[in-house]
Amino acid sequence: MSFMRKPFVAGNWKMNTNSHASAELVKAIASKAPAIAEGSVHVAVFPPFVYLQNVVKAINSSGIAVGAQDIYYEKEGAFTGEISALMLKDIGCTYALCGHSERRHVIGETDELINKKVTATIMSGLLPILCVGELREEREASKTEEVVTRQIRKGLAGLSAEKVSAITIAYEPVWAIGTGLTATPQQAQEVHVLIRKLLEQMYDAKLAEETRILYGGSAKPSNAAELMGQKDIDGLLVGGASLKADDFAAMIQSAV
Ligand code: PEP
């Protein structure tokens, strides 16, 4: 297994915490999860933009990486309210989420826009996590494969294998995000295999084998180990449970 597929547990804080709580949360995670300092698992947190610098300072040299929940694809200029990947790199971010389901389905982002964001993220030197996943009605209509394939093909359009080697993919069935409904380890594994096969078709076997693919959707301490025990599940993207230091630390420890 490649270095890239070292277990990776990422916490998406969404629009939560505040200035004090964001720093306290990341410090508590570092102290409760010795696997981070031991280097046996990659961990990243994704605070709201306004607390990023706070969290970058608070992580000190704990080994936790910091990422942004979104970026805008232009470098700079008249884009009121937006934040570029270069700015995020400048303040110490390592990762950026692209195409999270809430950006797709609440904010209305398209595959084309997400492709621009993935491309700009890579060009800036940040590492993108491209999020994909089907809606409940799409799963019920047996369209999971079609939807995930479209999101990946369009999300990675125009990118060479070398560029795509910087990417982590997160499979997050929308019906499982924030709902308490988790995909079974078998359901998740099935889609992870499908994603790896697709990467092999689009690029090559080496890239498919080395790409890190996370599962996200109501992951919690009680199901983390079984999910990550699946051959093609390399870690978790965690929403709700990442806001509780004890739960998130337990999930990190179960990755080892
Ligand atoms: C997410 O927001 O990426 C997520 C997986 O949320 P939750 O764990 O709360 O379902």
Residues whose N, C-alpha, C, O or C-beta is under 5 A from the ligand:
A	BS01	PEP	N12 A176 I177 G178 T179 G216 G217 S218 A219 L237 V238 G239 G240
